[in-house]
Structures are given as structure tokens and as C-alpha cells.
Amino acid sequence: MNKQKPLIVKKRDKVKGLYVFCKKCKKTIDSKVCGETGRGLRTCKNTEQHCFRGVVAVPNTNGSKRKTRVFNTQNVEEAIRLKFEFDKELTQTNYQLSTNHIVAEHTKPSLLIECMAIYIGYLNNEGVEEHKKKVRSVQHVKDVERYFKYLALCLKANQIDHVILRINELNEKIVGLFHNYLLTELNYKNKTYNKVISQMRHFMNWLIEGRKYDLENPFVGVTRR
């Protein structure tokens, strides 16, 4: 039985861009919660797999691309030293490192408003590889921004703080509230209602398929009107 304590960094030892990482579930350990089970970190059975990972945003990519390196140590002082060396190495090579343990990585924010922001950036081809860029009308992007605004207003009307709502808390109950908001508050006709739901479904599918979020899409199964 694994009796090793989980790797928890004290606030005074925290360094920007340095995170606790689990090599077992391949996730950053956030808020003292096990990435595999979602329970308290002290219940984690893979603490021997805990280490550190450095994450550095690539300049001029609006935060959409990052370079990462896993540091195989549980000593915070050594991890800090390795992180500074990593920063220096990236600067000296103009962020062009391509060794096996360094990969370009998209950000995976956890808040709903952050996910909506990076999706709008994606629609504007920010950080998108050249061969995957698509031409979208300005009106289309504005429409999606408006739908996101309506979702935020719907949450606010139902005493739900959209600023701190996490993307994994977007569930069928909230979809039901949004459904009512579109029909009763905005008086949307069937065609417009279907368009909004379709775009929200695309948004969630993009997070799941494009950004590899481990989520269920609550907009799947909404009855088309």
C-alpha cells in the first residue's frame, strides 16, 4: 500500500509556471484535488507518481501555446532551480526547443468564462495552425459572443455566479435554465433557438474533441424545435 504523502507546495514556495503534476493520470494537481478521482489529494493512491512540471507561455501567441517540461523530483527547491533553467533555455533558443520532453501545449482553463474566451479566439484563428485556419464572417463570431453573453445573463438571473462557474459544472440543469431563458426572456422563435443551441453544442464539442477536455456535452440531446 502506498504510504507516501501527496506533494503539496506551501504558498511561500510557489513559483509562477511551476505546478505539481501526476505522471499517473497525466494531470496538473489543482486545489489539493486528485486529478483521477476528483477527491481530496490526501486520498490519492499514486502519490509516488507526483512530481513537478514547468509551464511557460510562448510569447505573441495570446497564451494559446505553451512549452512544458516534467521535472522528475519531489524536492521543491530543485524543481524551482530546474524551472529557472528551463526558462533560460527557452529564451536562448527563441522557444524553438523540440526535444522529446518538451511539447507545445494548448492551455486548458477550468472556468466557463475562460473557455468561452479561448473559443472566441479560436474562431478568430488565434493560435490555430495554418492548415487548420478557417474563414469565418465577423457576424458569425459576434453571434457566438452574443450567445455567450446571454448564457452569462441567464446564470446571473438564476443567482449563479458565472465568473467562478467551472466548465465541468455546466450541466443539464443549467441547459434547462438557458432553454427557458431563450424562450421566455428573449422570446426566440424556433429557428433562432435551434441556432443558439447548435452553436453551444459546437462549443462544447470543440473543448472535448479539440482541447481534449474530459467532459460530457450537456447540449447533446436538446430537442430541436
Secondary structure, DSSP 8 states (H G I E B T S, - for coil): ----------GGG--TTEEEEETTTTEE-BTTB-TTTSSBGGG-S-GGGEEEEEEEE-TTTTTS-EEEEEE----HHHHHHHHHHHHHHHHHTTT----TT-EEE-----BHHHHHHHHHHHHTTTT--GGG-----HHHHHHHHHHHHHHHHHHHHTT--TTT-BGGG--HHHHHHHHHIIIIIS---HHHHHHHHHHHHHHHHIIIIIS------TTTT----
